[in-house]
Structures are given as structure tokens and as C-alpha cells.
Amino acid sequence: MAVADAMRRPGRLGLLALGIAVAAAATFGALTFQATIGRSLERSLLRLGADALVLPANVVANLTPAILTAEPSSATLPPETVARIAALPVVEKAASQRTLQLPDAGGHLPIDVVVFDVATDFTVLPWIVESLDRPMARGDVIVGGRRPERVGERISMQGVDLVVHARLGLPGAGPFERSMFVTGDTADRLADAGIVDAAGAALPRHANAKPSGVLVRLAVGRGPDDLRFALAKIPDIGVSTGNGSQIDVRQAVATLSQSTLALLALCLLAPAVLVGVAYTGMLAERRRELGLMLSIGLRRVDIVMVVAVEAGMAALAGSLVGIVLAAALLAAFVRTVGFFLARREIPFLAPNGLECLWFGLASLLVVTVAAVAAATVASAIAARREAWALIRGEGS
């Protein structure tokens, strides 16, 4: 009956589906826009580097625009000290790095090889501008932006073959731009092959267990002085902190980014309310039709079911059209504005195909549930009235 009623007046169903398409497109756009802005902003904030660098005592840090790597040194931090630093309440993130100096292919100038942990890193990976289309594996190396190697190229380090997995951008920090970066597994492979450093000493296994330094990201509301106070009880360490104003700006922008979730909730609520109000108003115009259904003996529950099924059909059709159109606009936006931002090396991280599919399903669910709920409530209220009152239009 619902299908027959919908086909009897396709114009009405089409207008309703058009309104729902707009609501679904707005919902899909809100989800994808929030995800894109949130990720891109997070990547930009991560590129600012660490807030502080904890080093062994008597090791002096280089002055660079951003704290991105630990200093090469024979002195290291014991694992117990690293664990105490990471457990401090003022520390939000802590990433250990072991910087080794290896001779180049000619055996002369030393190359900084930074051993880092992919799971905890927040200063190296955000600067990747080009990489292979696969996860980083054992035997892969990341090269700084000033190095001559290209992505996918095979290089040899004292007889050990490595693959250039990714290339970093240019942050303006010279040591970072000329360094190579490897994971602990790759460092162990070099150690097992008998690789020696620039001083002729063999590379240690599990190099990152005793790091050259610990990069620290401060918790929200905490500053460099809070970190120095907390580190005062840990012996044999020094700390180099970044610009205090930059730390404050990063924390403020991060908090502002999180507040966009409230705006997202409002953006999701608005289309749902729009669909509900539109369907409630349309049912008010159909009160005579509902009265005739009651007068011919149709049960009130059946009337509610007919209206709900019709609303579901319109919502599904309209939502699919709206989501497809919104996805097409998103693709055009990525190929134009996104390409422009990428050319300027400004982070722009749009959702991938699978994530867009989930956003589309979420939009479809939100709008359909809103339409069916509004139709069910409005039809249930109307069905409780007498048939003659609905036909005559009294009380409307």
C-alpha cells in the first residue's frame, strides 16, 4: 500500500526526496569536512616539532627552528630514566631516538642515522611528503629532504641493501634535512651485519633501548617551567625546551580543533530537524487522506506503518542521491584546492575511499532515522483523531 500510495503521487515523493537529498549531502559534507580539517590541522601542529628534548647531562642541543631529532652523542639515557620521563603527568607524548653517526659510501663524512619508534614518533612521520604505497618494513629507510636518494631507490650501507621508503620535507633544520631515519628492526639488521659507526665501533642491537634523547610533547596547560620542575628529581639529564609562545599557540589551536566536535554535532542535528519538520508539515496537508483511510476501516497501526514505509523509501532514495552528489563535489574539491595546497606543501589529508563509505553510511542512517521517526510520530498523533475531524480539517 505504501508503494502504491507513493507511486500515485510521484511529485510529492520527489520533492520530499529532494529535501532529504540536501539534508544527506549536508550531513556527509559535515562529516568529511570535520575529518579533513581535523587531520590536516593535527599534521600541521605535529610539524612544529617537540616542545622539549631531554638529553644526557653535559650534552648540548643544536639551535634549530624546531626540535625534531635527538643529538648524536656517545652518551645515552638508561631505560629507567626514559620510563620515568614518559610517566610524568606533564608529558602528553614521549618519543625516544638514538642518533648514530655512520660513514658515508666513501668512508669519510659521517651521516646521522636516527633510530626511531614508529608507534611513538610524532616528529619524523608528519614531515613525509613522498613515500611508497605500503607500510614501512624491515630494511626500509627514510631520507631527509636535502639528501640525493629518491623514493624506491636501493642503497647500500656498508654492504647492507636498504630501500628508500619515504622522503621528508624541508623544515629548515639542517641536521634533520640531511639525516636518514630507520626503525629498530632495520637498525638491528645493520648491527647483525657488523656495521660500524664513524668511530669504528660496532652498532649495538636494540639501539633505541638506550636513546640519545627523548622528545617530549607537553600536556595541555603545561609549560616549559612545569617540565623543568618535574625533571628536577631525575639525575644526570638536561633539558632543552622550545619557544614558550609557540607551545602556547599549539595548545590553544589544538583545543580549538577539539571544540569543532560540538559544531559537528550541531551540523548533524540541523539536517535531521529539517527532515523531521518537513515531513511533519507534509502530513498536516495529508490529514484528509489519513481521515479517508480511517473511514474505510484501516487500522491506526496500519496507517502509521504505511506512512513510515513511505518516509523510509523517500529517505533512502534522497539520501543516496545527496551522498553521491556530495562525494562528487568532494572529489572535485580535492583535485582543485587539495592539489593547490599540496603544491605549496600545506598538509591536506582528505578521507580515503573506505572512510568516505563509512561517512556515507552514517549520513544515510542519520537522515533515514530522522525521516522515519518524524513520520511515525506525526502519523501516530494524526491517527488518534477521529476520521470526520481529519476529513473536515478541524483542529489543524
N, C-alpha and C positions, 0 to 999 in steps of 0.2 A: 504493500500500500504506500509505503514511504517513497519507493522508487517511482510508482505511478504518479503520485502527487508532485514529485519533483519534476518529472517529465512533462506534466500538464502545464507547468509554468516555468519554462527554462530560463526566461528572462530574469525572474526573481531569484532563481538559484544562481544564475550567472553573476548578478550584482552582488549577492552575498559572498560568492566565491572570490570576486574581485576584491572586496573589502578584506576578506580573510587573507588573500594573497599579499596585500600591503602589510598586514599585521605580521605574517610569517616572514616576509622579507625584512621587516624592521627587527624582528627577533633574531633572525640569522645574522643580520648585519651587526647588531649589538654584541653578539657573542664573538664573532670573528674580529671585530674592531677592538674589543677589550683584550682579546688574546694577543693580537698583533702589537698593540701599543704596550701592553704589559711586558711581553718578552723583549721587544726592541729596547724599551727603557731599561729593563734589567740588564741586558747586554751592554748598553752604554754605561751604566753605573759600574758594572764589573770591569770595564776597560779603564776606569780610574785607578785601578790597582788596589793594593792593600793599604790599610790605614797605618800599619806599623810592621816593622821587621825585627824580630827577636834574634840576636846573634850571640855567639860565644863572647865572653869578655875579651876586651882588647882588640876586637875585630871592628874595623871602621867601614861603614857603608858608603858606597859611592853616592854622590849627589845627582839624582836623576829626576825628571819631571814626575815620574810615577814609580811607586815601589812595586816591581813586577817579579824580580828574581832575588835569590839569596846571593851573597858574595862568595866568590871562590876562595877557599881557605883550607888549610890543613886542620884547623880546629873545627870540632863538631859539637853538637848538643847531644847529651845522653838521652835515651828513650824515656827515662823517668821525667826528665825536665820537659820534654815535648808533651807528655801526657798531662803534666800539671798545668802547662800553658793552655792547652786545649780545654781543660776543665774549668778555667776561670769564668766566673759569671759575666765579666765584662767582655768576654770573647764570644762573638757570634760564629765565626769560622776560623779555622786554623789549618794552614796547608804547609807541609814540610817539603823542603827542597834540598837536594845535595848537588852542589855545583862542582864539577870536576874539570880539570884542565888537561886536555889531550893534545898531543902534537898533531899538526895538520898532515896532509898527504906527503909533504916534503920533509916532515920530521922537524920543522922549525917552529913557526909561530904557534902558540897554544890556542886551542879552541875551547871555549866554555861549553861544556855539555851538562845540561841541567837535568837531573833525575827528579821527576815529579810524580805525584799520585793523581791519576785521572779522577778518582772518586772524590777527592777533597779539593782539587785545584779550582781556583777562581781568578787567576791572573794570566794564565797562558792560553787556555782554550778559547776565552772570549775574543782573543785577537786573531783567530784563524780567519783568513779571507779566501783561502782556496784549499781544497782537500779532496782526497779520493772518496768515492761514494761507497764507503764501507767503514765499520768501526776500526779504531786503532788496534793493531795486533802486535805480537812479539816480533821484533826485528824492524819495526817502523820508527821513523824519526821525524820530528817537526823542525823546520828550519826557520830562522829569523828572516825578516823582510829584506835585509841587506845581503844575504848570502846568495851565491850564484846558482845553487841547486834548484831544480824545478820539481813540481809535484809529479810523482810517479817515477822519477828517476832513481836508478840504482846507484848507490855509492858504496865505496869500500873504506872501512876504517880499520887499518892495520890488519887487513886480510879478512875482515868480517863484513859480509854484504848486508847492507841496510837499504830500506825503501823509504823514499821521502813521501810521507803520508800527507803532510799539510804544510802550508806556508803561512806565516804570520804577517800582519800589517806593520805599519811604521808608527810606533807610539812616540818616537822622539827620544827614547832611551837607548843610547849606543850599544851597551853590552847586551841588551835584550834583542836588538835587531841583528846582531852578529852571532848569536848563540845557536846551539842545537838543543833539542828537548827530547828526552826519551823516558819511557815508563820504567818501572822497576824490573819488569821481565826482560826488557831489552838490555838494561844495564847488567843484569845477571848473565845474559848471553855474552856480553862483551867480557865480563870477568871470567867466565868459563873458558873463553878463547885465549886467555892470557894477555889481554890488552894492558898496556902500561900507560901511566899518565905522563905529563910533561917532565916530571922529576924522575921518571924511570921506575916508579913504584907500581906494583900490580894493583889493578882495580879491586876493591872489596865487593863481595857479594852482599846483597841486601843493603845497598849503599844508602838508601833513604831511611833506614832504621836509625842511623845517626846523621841527621841532616846538618847542612851548613847553616841553616836558618829556618825560622818559622814565620811565614807570612800570616798576618792577623787582620781579620775584619772585625771591628768593634760592634758590640750590640747597640741597638737603638738607644739614644740618650746618653751614651758613654763617650768620653773624650780621651785624648792622649794622657792627660793627667791621671784619669782613673786607671788606665792601663799601667802607667809607671808605678802608681801606688800598689796595685795588685802584684806587680812583678818584683817589688822590693824585697819580698820574703824568699825569692828564688835566687840562690847563689850562682855566681860565675856566668852571668849573662849580661848583655847590654841590649838596649832597645833604640831603634831609630824610627821616629814617627813622621807621618806625612803632615801636610798643611792642615791645621785645625779648621780653618774656614771651609776647605774642600770637604772635610769629613762631615761638618755640619750640613753643608749643602746636599751631600749624598744621602744622608739620613733623612733630611726633610723631603727630598724628592721621592725616596723610597716609600716613606709614609704616605705621601700624596698619591703615589701609584696604587697603594693598597686601598685607599679610600675610593678608588674608582669602582670597586666591587659594589658599593652602595648605589652608585649611579647605574651600574649594570642591572641590579635588581629592579630599579625604577624603570629602566628601559624595557625589561621583560614584563613588568606589571602593566605598563601602559597599553601595549597591543592586546593583552588578554582582556583588560577592561573595555577596550574599544570593541572587540568582538562581542563581548557579553552585552554591552549596551545596544549595539546594532541589532543583535538577534532579539533582544527583549522588545525593542521598538517595532521590529517587523512582526512579531507575534501579536502586538497590540492592534496592528492593522488587519490581522487574520482572525480576529475574535468571532466574526460571523461564521467563518469557515469552521472554526472549532465548535461553535454552537450547533451548526448543522450536523457535525459528526456525533455530538451528544444526542441530538434529537432523533437520529436514526438508530440509536441503541448501542453505539460504540462505547465500550467501557473507558473510564477515565484513564486507567493504566495504559490501555492501548493507544489512546491519543498521545499520552506523554512519550510512549515508545516510538510512535510514528514521527513526531517532531524531533526527537533525539537522533533517530537514524538519519533523517533528512539533514539535520545540522552536521552530523558526522560526515556525510557524503560531501557536503559543501566545504567543510573544513579541510578534508583530505585533498580534494581537488584544488582548492585555492592555495593551500599550504605548499603543495608540490610545485605549482606554477610560481609562487612567490619565491620559494627557495632556489629554484633553478635560475630565475632571473637575477636574484641577488648573487648567486655564485658566479654568473657570467660577468656581472659588474665588478665583483671582487677580482676575477681573473684579469679583467681589463685594467683595474687599478694597480695590480701587482706588476703588470707588464709595462706600465707607464710610470707612475710615481715611484713604484718599487725599484724599477730599473734606474731611474734618475738618482735615487738615494744610494743605490749600490755603487753607481759610478763615482759618487763622492765618498764612498766607504763609510756611509752612515748606516748603522745596523737597522735592518728592516726584516723582521722574522715573521712572515705570514704563516698561518697554519697549513700543514700539509694536507694531502687528499683525504687521508683517514680521519684526521681531526675535523676537517670540514664536513665529512659524512656524519660524524657524531653530533656536530653542531646542528646540522640539518635535521637529524632525527629528534634532537632536543627541541628545536623550534616547532617541528611538526607536532610533537607531543603537547607542548605548552598551548599552542593555538587550538588544537583539536579538543583538548580537555576543556579549555575555556569556552569554546563554542557549544559543546555538548552540555556542559554544566549550566550555562546561561539558558539554553533552550529547554533543558529539563526543568529548571526552577520556574521559568516563565510559563511554560505549558502546564505545569502542575498547579500553579496559582490560578491560571485561567480555567482549568478543568474543574476546579472546586466550585465554580459559579454555576448558576442554573442556565440551562440551554436557552430559555427565552430571553434572559438578560444579555447573553452574549450576542444573540441574533439581533436584538433591538439596539445593542450597543450601549446599554445603560451602565453607568458606573465606570466608564472608560476615561 
